Amino acid sequence: KEATNRGITILNTPGHNAHAVSDFTVGLIIAEARDIGRAHAALKCGKWRKDFYNWSNMPELYNRTVGIIGYGCIGSLVARKLSGFEMKIMGYDPYIGSAQGDNPFNVEFCDLKSLLSKSDFVTIHAKLTKETNGLIGREELRLMKPTSYLINTARAEIVEEDALREALEQHWISGAALDVFYREPPMPDDWILTLDNVTLTPHMAGTTYDAYTNSVKIMCRELQRYIGDSDSKNMLLCEA
């Protein structure tokens, strides 16, 4: 608002790390469901381990359902990439309502409760706002299948901490893969580090060489557009 009052135009670079985060999301889904990180850690300790918590219901991705919360740059790329695994794709995003125009990945847009109750994997790609803070609480986690997985590469606070802890400790859901935390870095005695049904990474989903260079390229492109005809796709009109 202050920038608008002063006649200052603001440009940003949304989507510069969208491929990085969407790639990482697919990796987390596979790593958690197939126990890749746990198997690696066990072998490094000299253990030939296969008795993982989800051994009796370890899923393939084929014909499973993934629910995508937030269908922007990252969410739509996750849909594209997971469609290659022949997954069924559901989406929840109140800002787009239902699919508009082309829907090449046959995404079934629905309400949040339907997505949570039907999905085998739920992956979060929404911004942290007043509306999304605590979007997923006990009631929502209780809707998920006991064999399902929660993946969060967005912001930890979108999921209520106490609810997530209870869901994982009481096995309301099968497991979770998290790249974001309520305290970063987590303390050595943080509860999340004590669980065996989580895959954890240190907020690195968007960290690639290409993501950093893309940011510069996008900004240069937008500056050229703005200087040329003031028609930048990524101009922020700060009216609030």
NORZI-V12513 format. One line per field, one symbol per residue. burial: + if it has 16 or more other C-alpha atoms within 10 Angstrom, else -. Layout:
burial: ???
This chain:
burial: ----------+++-++++++++++++-++++++++--++--------------+----+-+--++++++++++++++++++++---+++++++-----------+-++++++-+++++++++++++------++++++--+++++-+++++++++++++++-++--+++--++++++++++----------+----++++--+-++----+--++--++--++--+-----+-++-----
